């Protein structure tokens, strides 16, 4: 007699259950965000890992085929893709093939990061809030440690400031990039305090973090960071006055904008040294003196050189990969007395796009930067409009996309804030801001 066999139910593997429920995609996206933030503050290796994890998060999303048409309807993913497409088209006339191939690889996050935030299972409210806390808290801690380093020998640091030098962060982040991070963390921290998930203890911690960021910006006298901080405060004051019609609050903000720099100048030696060095630096260019050792004067010479190159190639530019050689060749015609090692690049993102991509490239870049603000959901989101406007201000004085740290900062926040906001709005899960509450989560 044969004993009947009973079919045992085969247990579903854990990874398959996670994939079906979307947890695998969501956790990979969370890993990408954490690696991105940690990498921006500490390690380029983690920054390189972040887009890879993000793309994996998109590819492991359940119902990927059904989600793809919705992704393709997101307008905020097409402008970065078009900018990358312009680089592809420049292969028809580029002369710097080695640089072009390197740029093709370096700028892949233009495609990968929007893909991650447009297709992967979105982060939960608490996960997004945690990523925001990690960014604000991490920037504040690095800023506090750098400020302590300054106070170990303030006399030497102030002397360096007087000579036009700047102190990088304790984790070796370039001062322009770190100043921008401090300004972003200041405004993000203030908005995060208004989130419903923020407890009383977290709100106090965020206030401390914001204070540390503002203190670091002033003590270390980061010019770019201070410019975008006060520039954004001025924009906020105008919005309060003109859009909201709150007269007395707007006047109070304007007064604070006047008094705070005055107080910083009269109490901090580092700020006084920076102001004197800046004024003297610009005077050297205006008086046609030797500008080889002066940062701002060399930047002004670079702007004039870039304008000459742009006028020679107005439509499609010289090609993104050929911008450096075109600048150096123009310096050979008019060098402003600069030695070859002191002939700097453009230090203005708008001019850089004009040189590399002509009017086409500049138009695409402006579409990336300001195009999202056409959408009501983006305009009402304080994280989005402050991020975009802060970047717009900073890029007036530096070519931020040409250096990997600031490029990664922009692309990550563009995906985390801009693409994610449009996706929530398209899915009708977006909660309109009321002018006070934020929309991060």
C-alpha positions as a LaTeX table, in Angstrom:
\begin{tabular}{lrrr}
\hline
Residue & $x$ (\AA) & $y$ (\AA) & $z$ (\AA) \\
\hline
Unk1 & 0.00 & 0.00 & 0.00 \\
Unk2 & 1.40 & 3.36 & $-0.99$ \\
Unk3 & 1.41 & 6.10 & 1.60 \\
Unk4 & $-0.14$ & 9.29 & 0.14 \\
Unk5 & 2.08 & 12.27 & 0.00 \\
Unk6 & 0.91 & 15.65 & 1.19 \\
Unk7 & 2.12 & 18.70 & $-0.58$ \\
Unk8 & 3.78 & 21.10 & 1.82 \\
Unk9 & 3.48 & 24.78 & 1.16 \\
Unk10 & 6.81 & 26.18 & 0.02 \\
Unk11 & 7.60 & 29.29 & 2.06 \\
Unk12 & 8.05 & 32.48 & 0.07 \\
Unk13 & 11.64 & 33.77 & 0.27 \\
Unk14 & 12.02 & 36.89 & 2.37 \\
Unk15 & 13.48 & 38.92 & $-0.50$ \\
Unk16 & 10.52 & 38.03 & $-2.73$ \\
Unk17 & 8.04 & 39.07 & $-0.05$ \\
Unk18 & 9.90 & 42.34 & 0.38 \\
Unk19 & 9.90 & 42.87 & $-3.39$ \\
Unk20 & 6.17 & 42.21 & $-3.71$ \\
Unk21 & 5.29 & 44.58 & $-0.87$ \\
Unk22 & 7.70 & 47.27 & $-2.10$ \\
Unk23 & 9.82 & 47.24 & 1.03 \\
Unk24 & 12.94 & 46.21 & $-0.89$ \\
Unk25 & 12.63 & 49.16 & $-3.28$ \\
Unk26 & 11.82 & 51.56 & $-0.45$ \\
Unk27 & 14.74 & 50.47 & 1.74 \\
Unk28 & 17.15 & 50.66 & $-1.17$ \\
Unk29 & 15.98 & 54.21 & $-1.80$ \\
Unk30 & 16.46 & 54.98 & 1.89 \\
Unk31 & 19.97 & 53.51 & 1.69 \\
Unk32 & 20.68 & 55.73 & $-1.31$ \\
Unk33 & 19.52 & 58.83 & 0.60 \\
Unk34 & 21.51 & 58.02 & 3.75 \\
Unk35 & 24.62 & 57.21 & 1.71 \\
Unk36 & 24.17 & 60.41 & $-0.27$ \\
Unk37 & 23.92 & 62.64 & 2.80 \\
Unk38 & 26.74 & 60.89 & 4.65 \\
Unk39 & 28.90 & 60.95 & 1.53 \\
Unk40 & 28.40 & 64.67 & 0.96 \\
Unk41 & 29.74 & 65.30 & 4.46 \\
Unk42 & 32.47 & 62.69 & 4.70 \\
Unk43 & 33.27 & 60.39 & 1.78 \\
Unk44 & 33.17 & 60.54 & $-2.01$ \\
Unk45 & 32.93 & 56.73 & $-2.09$ \\
Unk46 & 29.53 & 56.86 & $-0.39$ \\
Unk47 & 28.39 & 59.52 & $-2.84$ \\
Unk48 & 29.31 & 57.19 & $-5.70$ \\
Unk49 & 27.32 & 54.38 & $-4.06$ \\
Unk50 & 24.19 & 56.50 & $-3.65$ \\
Unk51 & 23.02 & 56.69 & $-7.31$ \\
Unk52 & 23.71 & 52.97 & $-7.77$ \\
Unk53 & 21.47 & 52.11 & $-4.82$ \\
Unk54 & 18.87 & 54.56 & $-6.15$ \\
Unk55 & 18.75 & 52.94 & $-9.59$ \\
Unk56 & 18.44 & 49.50 & $-7.97$ \\
Unk57 & 15.55 & 50.87 & $-5.91$ \\
Unk58 & 13.82 & 51.95 & $-9.13$ \\
Unk59 & 14.43 & 48.62 & $-10.89$ \\
Unk60 & 13.14 & 46.56 & $-7.93$ \\
Unk61 & 9.89 & 48.51 & $-7.62$ \\
Unk62 & 6.85 & 46.21 & $-7.93$ \\
Unk63 & 4.58 & 46.84 & $-10.91$ \\
Unk64 & 7.45 & 48.58 & $-12.66$ \\
Unk65 & 5.77 & 48.45 & $-16.07$ \\
Unk66 & 2.63 & 50.12 & $-14.75$ \\
Unk67 & 4.65 & 52.86 & $-13.04$ \\
Unk68 & 6.83 & 53.67 & $-16.05$ \\
Unk69 & 4.20 & 55.70 & $-18.00$ \\
Unk70 & 3.57 & 57.82 & $-14.90$ \\
Unk71 & 7.30 & 58.39 & $-14.54$ \\
Unk72 & 7.59 & 59.51 & $-18.15$ \\
Unk73 & 4.85 & 62.09 & $-17.57$ \\
Unk74 & 6.90 & 63.83 & $-14.85$ \\
Unk75 & 8.14 & 67.09 & $-16.34$ \\
Unk76 & 10.94 & 67.49 & $-13.80$ \\
Unk77 & 12.79 & 64.43 & $-15.12$ \\
Unk78 & 12.88 & 65.64 & $-18.74$ \\
Unk79 & 14.84 & 68.87 & $-18.24$ \\
Unk80 & 17.89 & 67.14 & $-16.65$ \\
Unk81 & 17.66 & 64.45 & $-19.33$ \\
Unk82 & 17.68 & 67.14 & $-22.04$ \\
Unk83 & 20.78 & 68.70 & $-20.47$ \\
Unk84 & 22.46 & 65.30 & $-20.60$ \\
Unk85 & 21.23 & 64.90 & $-24.18$ \\
Unk86 & 22.98 & 68.13 & $-25.13$ \\
Unk87 & 26.23 & 66.60 & $-23.91$ \\
Unk88 & 25.53 & 63.60 & $-26.14$ \\
Unk89 & 24.91 & 65.84 & $-29.15$ \\
Unk90 & 28.12 & 67.77 & $-28.50$ \\
Unk91 & 29.97 & 64.64 & $-29.62$ \\
Unk92 & 29.33 & 65.90 & $-33.15$ \\
Unk93 & 31.68 & 68.85 & $-32.67$ \\
Unk94 & 33.77 & 68.24 & $-29.54$ \\
Unk95 & 37.54 & 68.27 & $-29.80$ \\
Unk96 & 38.25 & 66.96 & $-26.29$ \\
Unk97 & 37.24 & 63.32 & $-26.53$ \\
Unk98 & 38.87 & 62.20 & $-23.28$ \\
Unk99 & 37.10 & 64.94 & $-21.33$ \\
Unk100 & 33.83 & 64.22 & $-23.14$ \\
Unk101 & 33.94 & 60.54 & $-22.16$ \\
Unk102 & 34.68 & 61.47 & $-18.57$ \\
Unk103 & 31.78 & 63.93 & $-18.51$ \\
Unk104 & 29.44 & 61.28 & $-19.94$ \\
Unk105 & 30.21 & 59.11 & $-16.91$ \\
Unk106 & 30.36 & 61.91 & $-14.33$ \\
Unk107 & 27.00 & 63.39 & $-15.28$ \\
Unk108 & 25.05 & 60.11 & $-15.33$ \\
Unk109 & 23.26 & 61.13 & $-12.07$ \\
Unk110 & 21.26 & 63.57 & $-14.24$ \\
Unk111 & 19.47 & 60.43 & $-15.42$ \\
Unk112 & 19.85 & 58.05 & $-12.48$ \\
Unk113 & 18.74 & 60.21 & $-9.56$ \\
Unk114 & 15.43 & 61.42 & $-11.09$ \\
Unk115 & 14.82 & 57.80 & $-12.13$ \\
Unk116 & 15.24 & 56.67 & $-8.51$ \\
Unk117 & 12.85 & 59.21 & $-7.02$ \\
Unk118 & 10.40 & 58.91 & $-9.90$ \\
Unk119 & 10.08 & 55.11 & $-9.99$ \\
Unk120 & 11.14 & 53.60 & $-6.66$ \\
Unk121 & 8.60 & 53.07 & $-3.90$ \\
Unk122 & 8.51 & 56.47 & $-2.13$ \\
Unk123 & 9.92 & 56.88 & 1.35 \\
Unk124 & 7.49 & 57.05 & 4.23 \\
Unk125 & 6.85 & 60.31 & 6.07 \\
Unk126 & 9.14 & 59.34 & 8.94 \\
Unk127 & 11.86 & 58.15 & 6.59 \\
Unk128 & 11.87 & 61.47 & 4.69 \\
Unk129 & 11.88 & 63.34 & 7.98 \\
Unk130 & 14.81 & 61.22 & 9.17 \\
Unk131 & 16.81 & 62.01 & 6.03 \\
Unk132 & 16.11 & 65.70 & 6.61 \\
Unk133 & 17.30 & 65.41 & 10.22 \\
Unk134 & 20.44 & 63.60 & 9.06 \\
Unk135 & 21.29 & 66.39 & 6.63 \\
Unk136 & 20.63 & 69.27 & 9.04 \\
Unk137 & 22.21 & 67.55 & 12.03 \\
Unk138 & 25.22 & 66.34 & 10.06 \\
Unk139 & 25.95 & 69.77 & 8.57 \\
Unk140 & 25.54 & 71.39 & 12.00 \\
Unk141 & 27.93 & 68.93 & 13.68 \\
Unk142 & 30.59 & 69.34 & 10.98 \\
Unk143 & 30.13 & 73.11 & 11.24 \\
Unk144 & 30.50 & 73.05 & 15.03 \\
Unk145 & 33.67 & 70.95 & 14.79 \\
Unk146 & 35.10 & 73.33 & 12.19 \\
Unk147 & 34.29 & 76.32 & 14.40 \\
Unk148 & 36.12 & 74.66 & 17.30 \\
Unk149 & 39.09 & 74.17 & 14.97 \\
Unk150 & 38.99 & 77.90 & 14.18 \\
Unk151 & 39.05 & 78.85 & 17.87 \\
Unk152 & 42.13 & 76.70 & 18.47 \\
Unk153 & 44.14 & 79.37 & 16.62 \\
Unk154 & 41.87 & 82.29 & 15.67 \\
Unk155 & 44.76 & 84.71 & 15.05 \\
Unk156 & 46.25 & 82.53 & 12.31 \\
Unk157 & 42.84 & 81.93 & 10.78 \\
Unk158 & 41.99 & 85.65 & 10.75 \\
Unk159 & 45.33 & 86.41 & 9.11 \\
Unk160 & 44.49 & 83.89 & 6.39 \\
Unk161 & 41.06 & 85.47 & 5.94 \\
Unk162 & 42.76 & 88.84 & 5.50 \\
Unk163 & 44.83 & 87.33 & 2.70 \\
Unk164 & 41.70 & 86.09 & 0.94 \\
Unk165 & 41.98 & 82.45 & 2.04 \\
Unk166 & 39.16 & 80.39 & 3.55 \\
Unk167 & 39.01 & 77.49 & 5.97 \\
Unk168 & 37.50 & 74.25 & 4.62 \\
Unk169 & 35.33 & 72.08 & 6.84 \\
Unk170 & 36.98 & 69.67 & 9.23 \\
Unk171 & 36.03 & 66.88 & 6.79 \\
Unk172 & 37.78 & 68.78 & 3.97 \\
Unk173 & 34.68 & 70.06 & 2.16 \\
Unk174 & 35.62 & 73.05 & $-0.02$ \\
Unk175 & 34.53 & 76.28 & 1.65 \\
Unk176 & 32.14 & 77.38 & $-1.12$ \\
Unk177 & 30.28 & 74.06 & $-1.07$ \\
Unk178 & 30.23 & 73.91 & 2.72 \\
Unk179 & 28.95 & 77.46 & 3.02 \\
Unk180 & 26.06 & 76.55 & 0.70 \\
Unk181 & 25.32 & 73.43 & 2.77 \\
Unk182 & 25.21 & 75.53 & 5.94 \\
Unk183 & 22.75 & 77.95 & 4.38 \\
Unk184 & 20.55 & 75.11 & 3.10 \\
Unk185 & 20.62 & 73.39 & 6.50 \\
Unk186 & 19.57 & 76.65 & 8.17 \\
Unk187 & 16.37 & 76.97 & 6.17 \\
Unk188 & 15.64 & 73.24 & 6.10 \\
Unk189 & 16.02 & 73.08 & 9.88 \\
Unk190 & 13.54 & 75.89 & 10.41 \\
Unk191 & 11.02 & 74.16 & 8.14 \\
Unk192 & 11.55 & 70.74 & 9.73 \\
Unk193 & 10.61 & 72.21 & 13.12 \\
Unk194 & 7.08 & 72.76 & 11.75 \\
Unk195 & 6.55 & 69.16 & 10.69 \\
Unk196 & 3.80 & 67.31 & 12.52 \\
Unk197 & 6.14 & 64.40 & 13.30 \\
Unk198 & 8.65 & 66.64 & 15.08 \\
Unk199 & 8.51 & 66.18 & 18.84 \\
Unk200 & 9.34 & 68.94 & 21.33 \\
Unk201 & 12.84 & 67.52 & 21.87 \\
Unk202 & 13.46 & 67.32 & 18.12 \\
Unk203 & 12.30 & 70.92 & 17.67 \\
Unk204 & 14.78 & 72.09 & 20.28 \\
Unk205 & 17.54 & 70.06 & 18.67 \\
Unk206 & 16.75 & 71.55 & 15.26 \\
Unk207 & 16.84 & 75.05 & 16.70 \\
Unk208 & 20.28 & 74.34 & 18.15 \\
Unk209 & 21.41 & 72.95 & 14.79 \\
Unk210 & 20.17 & 76.05 & 12.96 \\
Unk211 & 21.98 & 78.29 & 15.45 \\
Unk212 & 25.21 & 76.32 & 14.93 \\
Unk213 & 24.91 & 76.65 & 11.15 \\
Unk214 & 24.38 & 80.42 & 11.34 \\
Unk215 & 27.21 & 80.81 & 13.85 \\
Unk216 & 29.59 & 78.81 & 11.67 \\
Unk217 & 28.76 & 80.87 & 8.59 \\
Unk218 & 29.58 & 84.11 & 10.43 \\
Unk219 & 32.58 & 82.97 & 12.45 \\
Unk220 & 34.27 & 81.43 & 9.41 \\
Unk221 & 33.03 & 84.29 & 7.19 \\
Unk222 & 32.07 & 82.11 & 4.23 \\
Unk223 & 31.25 & 84.71 & 1.58 \\
Unk224 & 29.11 & 82.53 & $-0.68$ \\
Unk225 & 27.21 & 81.01 & 2.22 \\
Unk226 & 26.51 & 84.40 & 3.78 \\
Unk227 & 25.46 & 85.86 & 0.44 \\
Unk228 & 22.87 & 83.13 & $-0.20$ \\
Unk229 & 21.70 & 83.18 & 3.43 \\
Unk230 & 20.95 & 86.90 & 3.44 \\
Unk231 & 19.75 & 86.80 & $-0.16$ \\
Unk232 & 17.15 & 84.17 & 0.72 \\
Unk233 & 16.15 & 86.08 & 3.85 \\
Unk234 & 15.61 & 89.16 & 1.68 \\
Unk235 & 13.43 & 87.15 & $-0.71$ \\
Unk236 & 11.43 & 85.81 & 2.25 \\
Unk237 & 11.01 & 89.34 & 3.59 \\
Unk238 & 9.70 & 90.54 & 0.21 \\
Unk239 & 7.29 & 87.60 & 0.06 \\
Unk240 & 5.99 & 88.47 & 3.51 \\
Unk241 & 5.57 & 92.13 & 2.55 \\
Unk242 & 4.21 & 91.82 & $-1.00$ \\
Unk243 & 2.49 & 88.43 & $-1.20$ \\
Unk244 & 1.25 & 87.93 & 2.36 \\
Unk245 & 0.79 & 91.63 & 3.11 \\
Unk246 & 2.18 & 91.32 & 6.65 \\
Unk247 & 3.67 & 94.79 & 6.90 \\
Unk248 & 5.18 & 94.81 & 10.37 \\
Unk249 & 6.69 & 91.33 & 10.11 \\
Unk250 & 8.20 & 92.25 & 6.75 \\
Unk251 & 9.68 & 95.46 & 8.16 \\
Unk252 & 11.09 & 93.52 & 11.11 \\
Unk253 & 12.76 & 91.05 & 8.75 \\
Unk254 & 14.26 & 93.86 & 6.66 \\
Unk255 & 15.63 & 95.53 & 9.81 \\
Unk256 & 17.11 & 92.23 & 10.93 \\
Unk257 & 18.79 & 91.90 & 7.54 \\
Unk258 & 20.45 & 95.27 & 8.08 \\
Unk259 & 21.35 & 94.88 & 11.74 \\
Unk260 & 22.67 & 91.31 & 11.65 \\
Unk261 & 25.54 & 91.97 & 9.18 \\
Unk262 & 26.35 & 95.22 & 11.02 \\
Unk263 & 26.53 & 93.34 & 14.34 \\
Unk264 & 28.66 & 90.59 & 12.80 \\
Unk265 & 31.09 & 93.14 & 11.36 \\
Unk266 & 31.48 & 94.92 & 14.69 \\
Unk267 & 31.85 & 91.80 & 16.84 \\
Unk268 & 33.75 & 89.27 & 14.71 \\
Unk269 & 37.32 & 89.91 & 13.59 \\
Unk270 & 36.98 & 87.20 & 10.94 \\
Unk271 & 34.15 & 89.12 & 9.26 \\
Unk272 & 36.11 & 92.40 & 9.34 \\
Unk273 & 39.14 & 90.70 & 7.79 \\
Unk274 & 36.99 & 89.14 & 5.09 \\
Unk275 & 35.32 & 92.45 & 4.20 \\
Unk276 & 38.66 & 94.24 & 3.98 \\
Unk277 & 40.20 & 91.48 & 1.90 \\
Unk278 & 37.19 & 91.44 & $-0.45$ \\
Unk279 & 37.26 & 95.19 & $-0.97$ \\
Unk280 & 41.02 & 95.25 & $-1.58$ \\
Unk281 & 40.75 & 92.27 & $-3.93$ \\
Unk282 & 38.20 & 93.95 & $-6.20$ \\
Unk283 & 40.18 & 97.20 & $-6.19$ \\
Unk284 & 43.16 & 95.40 & $-7.74$ \\
Unk285 & 41.11 & 94.53 & $-10.80$ \\
Unk286 & 39.55 & 97.96 & $-11.07$ \\
Unk287 & 42.98 & 99.65 & $-10.91$ \\
Unk288 & 44.58 & 97.23 & $-13.43$ \\
Unk289 & 47.12 & 95.99 & $-10.92$ \\
Unk290 & 48.72 & 92.57 & $-10.61$ \\
Unk291 & 45.82 & 90.21 & $-9.78$ \\
Unk292 & 47.69 & 86.90 & $-9.72$ \\
Unk293 & 47.15 & 86.40 & $-5.99$ \\
Unk294 & 43.59 & 87.73 & $-5.73$ \\
Unk295 & 40.63 & 85.39 & $-5.99$ \\
Unk296 & 37.80 & 87.77 & $-6.84$ \\
Unk297 & 39.86 & 89.74 & $-9.34$ \\
Unk298 & 40.78 & 86.55 & $-11.18$ \\
Unk299 & 37.09 & 85.63 & $-11.16$ \\
Unk300 & 36.18 & 88.97 & $-12.75$ \\
Unk301 & 38.81 & 88.37 & $-15.43$ \\
Unk302 & 37.33 & 84.91 & $-16.03$ \\
Unk303 & 33.84 & 86.38 & $-16.48$ \\
Unk304 & 35.05 & 88.81 & $-19.11$ \\
Unk305 & 36.98 & 86.04 & $-20.86$ \\
Unk306 & 33.89 & 83.80 & $-20.83$ \\
Unk307 & 31.74 & 86.52 & $-22.38$ \\
Unk308 & 34.19 & 86.82 & $-25.28$ \\
Unk309 & 34.10 & 83.04 & $-25.87$ \\
Unk310 & 30.30 & 82.98 & $-25.63$ \\
Unk311 & 29.93 & 85.73 & $-28.24$ \\
Unk312 & 32.07 & 83.68 & $-30.64$ \\
Unk313 & 29.83 & 80.58 & $-30.26$ \\
Unk314 & 26.38 & 81.92 & $-29.36$ \\
Unk315 & 24.00 & 79.10 & $-30.36$ \\
Unk316 & 25.41 & 75.73 & $-29.22$ \\
Unk317 & 28.59 & 76.89 & $-27.49$ \\
Unk318 & 31.99 & 75.28 & $-27.79$ \\
Unk319 & 30.76 & 72.01 & $-26.24$ \\
Unk320 & 30.64 & 71.18 & $-22.50$ \\
Unk321 & 33.86 & 69.18 & $-22.71$ \\
Unk322 & 35.70 & 71.94 & $-24.60$ \\
Unk323 & 34.91 & 74.85 & $-22.27$ \\
Unk324 & 38.25 & 74.67 & $-20.45$ \\
Unk325 & 40.37 & 74.67 & $-23.61$ \\
Unk326 & 38.32 & 77.49 & $-25.13$ \\
Unk327 & 38.89 & 79.60 & $-22.01$ \\
Unk328 & 42.63 & 78.91 & $-21.97$ \\
Unk329 & 42.92 & 79.81 & $-25.65$ \\
Unk330 & 41.14 & 83.11 & $-25.06$ \\
Unk331 & 43.46 & 83.81 & $-22.12$ \\
Unk332 & 46.34 & 83.47 & $-24.60$ \\
Unk333 & 44.88 & 86.46 & $-26.48$ \\
Unk334 & 44.11 & 88.54 & $-23.39$ \\
Unk335 & 45.58 & 87.28 & $-20.14$ \\
Unk336 & 45.05 & 90.26 & $-17.78$ \\
Unk337 & 48.62 & 89.78 & $-16.64$ \\
Unk338 & 47.78 & 86.34 & $-15.21$ \\
Unk339 & 50.35 & 83.59 & $-15.16$ \\
Unk340 & 49.13 & 80.31 & $-16.71$ \\
Unk341 & 48.62 & 78.65 & $-13.33$ \\
Unk342 & 46.38 & 81.52 & $-12.21$ \\
Unk343 & 44.04 & 81.56 & $-15.20$ \\
Unk344 & 40.90 & 80.27 & $-13.55$ \\
Unk345 & 37.71 & 78.86 & $-14.98$ \\
Unk346 & 34.43 & 80.73 & $-15.14$ \\
Unk347 & 33.04 & 80.61 & $-11.56$ \\
Unk348 & 29.52 & 81.41 & $-12.77$ \\
Unk349 & 27.16 & 78.58 & $-13.69$ \\
Unk350 & 25.09 & 80.66 & $-16.10$ \\
Unk351 & 28.14 & 81.84 & $-18.01$ \\
Unk352 & 29.54 & 78.31 & $-17.91$ \\
Unk353 & 26.38 & 76.94 & $-19.54$ \\
Unk354 & 26.53 & 79.74 & $-22.11$ \\
Unk355 & 30.14 & 78.93 & $-23.01$ \\
Unk356 & 29.68 & 75.15 & $-23.10$ \\
Unk357 & 26.17 & 74.94 & $-24.58$ \\
Unk358 & 25.40 & 78.37 & $-25.97$ \\
Unk359 & 21.89 & 79.77 & $-25.74$ \\
Unk360 & 20.54 & 76.22 & $-26.04$ \\
Unk361 & 22.51 & 75.03 & $-23.03$ \\
Unk362 & 21.67 & 78.10 & $-20.98$ \\
Unk363 & 17.96 & 77.72 & $-21.78$ \\
Unk364 & 17.98 & 74.08 & $-20.71$ \\
Unk365 & 19.77 & 74.94 & $-17.50$ \\
Unk366 & 17.27 & 77.69 & $-16.67$ \\
Unk367 & 14.51 & 75.15 & $-17.34$ \\
Unk368 & 16.08 & 72.77 & $-14.80$ \\
Unk369 & 16.52 & 75.52 & $-12.23$ \\
Unk370 & 13.32 & 77.54 & $-12.56$ \\
Unk371 & 11.00 & 75.31 & $-14.58$ \\
Unk372 & 9.68 & 73.46 & $-11.50$ \\
Unk373 & 8.41 & 76.73 & $-10.02$ \\
Unk374 & 5.80 & 76.89 & $-12.79$ \\
Unk375 & 3.99 & 74.07 & $-10.98$ \\
Unk376 & 1.81 & 75.29 & $-8.06$ \\
Unk377 & 2.76 & 72.31 & $-5.90$ \\
Unk378 & 6.44 & 73.20 & $-6.21$ \\
Unk379 & 5.92 & 76.92 & $-5.57$ \\
Unk380 & 3.98 & 76.21 & $-2.38$ \\
Unk381 & 6.64 & 73.86 & $-1.05$ \\
Unk382 & 9.12 & 75.90 & 1.06 \\
Unk383 & 11.80 & 73.22 & 0.77 \\
Unk384 & 11.63 & 73.28 & $-3.02$ \\
Unk385 & 11.59 & 77.01 & $-3.69$ \\
Unk386 & 14.25 & 77.74 & $-1.08$ \\
Unk387 & 16.50 & 75.00 & $-2.44$ \\
Unk388 & 16.16 & 76.26 & $-6.02$ \\
Unk389 & 16.56 & 79.94 & $-5.17$ \\
Unk390 & 19.54 & 79.33 & $-2.87$ \\
Unk391 & 21.23 & 77.38 & $-5.65$ \\
Unk392 & 20.34 & 80.10 & $-8.17$ \\
Unk393 & 22.01 & 82.72 & $-5.98$ \\
Unk394 & 25.12 & 80.63 & $-5.30$ \\
Unk395 & 25.58 & 79.85 & $-8.98$ \\
Unk396 & 25.98 & 83.53 & $-9.74$ \\
Unk397 & 29.45 & 83.35 & $-8.17$ \\
Unk398 & 30.57 & 79.79 & $-8.89$ \\
Unk399 & 30.20 & 76.98 & $-11.45$ \\
Unk400 & 28.80 & 74.55 & $-8.91$ \\
Unk401 & 27.92 & 71.80 & $-11.38$ \\
Unk402 & 31.54 & 71.50 & $-12.52$ \\
Unk403 & 32.79 & 70.14 & $-9.19$ \\
Unk404 & 31.59 & 66.76 & $-8.05$ \\
Unk405 & 30.59 & 67.60 & $-4.47$ \\
Unk406 & 28.32 & 70.50 & $-5.39$ \\
Unk407 & 26.99 & 68.62 & $-8.45$ \\
Unk408 & 26.03 & 65.67 & $-6.24$ \\
Unk409 & 24.45 & 68.03 & $-3.70$ \\
Unk410 & 22.29 & 69.64 & $-6.37$ \\
Unk411 & 21.23 & 66.41 & $-8.09$ \\
Unk412 & 20.42 & 64.61 & $-4.84$ \\
Unk413 & 18.27 & 67.42 & $-3.48$ \\
Unk414 & 16.67 & 67.92 & $-6.89$ \\
Unk415 & 15.49 & 64.31 & $-6.83$ \\
Unk416 & 14.63 & 64.20 & $-3.13$ \\
Unk417 & 12.64 & 67.45 & $-3.21$ \\
Unk418 & 11.64 & 68.46 & $-6.73$ \\
Unk419 & 10.98 & 65.13 & $-8.47$ \\
Unk420 & 9.37 & 63.65 & $-5.35$ \\
Unk421 & 7.08 & 66.67 & $-4.99$ \\
Unk422 & 5.81 & 66.44 & $-8.57$ \\
Unk423 & 5.29 & 62.70 & $-8.16$ \\
Unk424 & 3.20 & 63.20 & $-5.02$ \\
Unk425 & 1.19 & 65.91 & $-6.75$ \\
Unk426 & 0.62 & 63.68 & $-9.78$ \\
Unk427 & $-0.51$ & 60.87 & $-7.49$ \\
Unk428 & $-2.87$ & 63.22 & $-5.64$ \\
Unk429 & $-1.14$ & 62.50 & $-2.35$ \\
Unk430 & 0.28 & 66.00 & $-2.15$ \\
Unk431 & $-0.87$ & 68.11 & 0.78 \\
Unk432 & $-0.99$ & 71.81 & $-0.20$ \\
Unk433 & 1.11 & 74.06 & 2.01 \\
Unk434 & $-0.73$ & 76.74 & 3.91 \\
Unk435 & 2.16 & 79.16 & 4.08 \\
Unk436 & 3.25 & 77.82 & 7.46 \\
Unk437 & 3.33 & 74.04 & 7.23 \\
Unk438 & 5.95 & 72.47 & 5.01 \\
Unk439 & 5.50 & 69.60 & 2.59 \\
Unk440 & 8.59 & 67.47 & 3.06 \\
Unk441 & 6.65 & 64.44 & 4.23 \\
\hline
\end{tabular}
